[in-house]
Amino acid sequence: MMGEGVNAAEPEKDEGVLVLTDANFAEATAKNSDGFLVEFYAPWCGHCKSLAPEYAAAAKTLASKDPPRYIGKVDATVQEKTAKRFGVEGYPTLKWFVDSKDSEYTGGRTADTIVSWIMKKTGPASAALACDKLIDTVKGNKLNLVLFGE
């Protein structure tokens, strides 16, 4: 039954990336108000095609964090209203949203640099780890470690 108070459906995911439209963009940015990275792209854009696997890998890593973080994308050639609203003129354009307000994304274009930039913006400055979890946490990761204790 459709009526007042009915929320739009959750955005679809494409390889872990939220697919945003003119209809669900405002709700998605409001729901992720602590920080939400959005890529405005064109399907024919070569740079967008190069970014896609890195962006999907970043989405997978961010979704596994505690708490999970999400990133979105907008096909600016179809969702023209949203693209125009945020002054998108080139592709890909990445924007960072906090409390539904946009600002420039100043991070890199690889999965690691995207995750690192977002974690610096949204995560705690440090994390406590139990000794028995240390090896699993640092294996394969770039990590700065400072030990305070006996």
N, C-alpha and C positions, 0 to 999 in steps of 0.2 A: 504494500500500500504506500503510495507516494503522498507526501504532505509536508506540513511545516515540521521543522526539526529533524528532517531526514538528512543525514550527511551523505555527501558524495562518496562513491566507492573509493576504497583505498587505491592509490595509483598502482598500475601494473609495474612489474619489475622486468627489466631486460638485463640479464647477466648481473643481477643484484642492484642495478641502478634504477631508481624510481623514474618512471616515464611520466612527465608532467605535461599538462594541457592547459589551455585557457580556462577550462572548467575547474581543474583541481589545484592549480598553482598556488592560489592564496591560502587554501587550507593546508597544503603540504608545507609551505614556508612557515605558517603559523604553528603547525604541529612540531616542527623542528626548529623552534625559536632560539635555541641556544647556539645554533650555528649550522648552516646548511649550504653546501656548495652545489651550484647549478651550472651545468654546461648548456649553452645555447649553441646549437649546431645546425648544419645543413647536410643532408645525406650525401650530396655530391662532393662535399669538401674533402680534399686530400688530407689536410692537417687534422680534420675531425676523424677521418678513418684511422690515421696513425695514433691518435689519442685514445680511441675506443677501447683497445685491449688494456691499456694502462689504467684507464678510468674504471673499467670493470674489475680489474685486479684490486684497485684501491677500494672499491665498493665492498668486495668480499672481505678484505682485511678489516675495514671499518665496522662492518656488520658483526664481526666476531669480538669486538671490544666490549668491555663492560663499563658503562652501558653502551649498547650498540649505537653507532652513528650511521647516517645515511647520506647519500649524495643523489642528485637528480639530474635529469637532462630534458631539454625542450627542443623539439624539432622546430626551429624558428621559421622554416619555410611553410609549415602548416599552422603553427600556433602563433600567427602573426601579431595578434593583439598583445600577447605577453611580451614578445620580442620587442615590439615597438615601445611598449610601456617602459622598458628598461634600456632603451636606446641602443639596442644591438644592431651593429652595422657590419661587423665582420665575424668570421667563423674560424675556429670556435671562440666564443666569448665565455669566460668563466667568471661568475659573480658569487660573492660570499654574502649570505643573508643571515642577519641576527635580528630577532624580533620583526621579521618581515621587511627589514630595510636592507637595501643592497649596498655593497661596497666592493672595491676592486679585490680580486684574488691575486696575490703576489707570489704564489708558490710556483713550483716546477710543474712539468708535464709528464712525470713518470709516476708509477704507482707509489714508490717509496716517498717521493717528495710531496705528493698529494696527501698521503696519510700523515706524514710528519707535520706538515703545515696545519692540517686540521686538528691533530692531537695537541699541538702547541696552543691552538686557539680554544679548544674545548676541554682538554684533559687536565688532570692535576699536574702540578710541577714535578711530582715524584710519585712513586708507588711503593708500598711496602710489600716485600716478598718473603715468604717463609723459606728457610734454607733448603728444604726438600724440593721446592719449586724453582729454585734459581737456575739449575742447569737447563730445564725445559724452556724457561723464559728467555735465556740468553742465546740458546742454540740457534744459529742462523740469523740472529738479529744484530744490528748495529746498536750498541747500548753503552751509555756512560753509567758507571756504577760507582757509588760511594757507599761504604759500609760504616755505619755508626753502631757501635756495640762493643761488647766485651771481647 
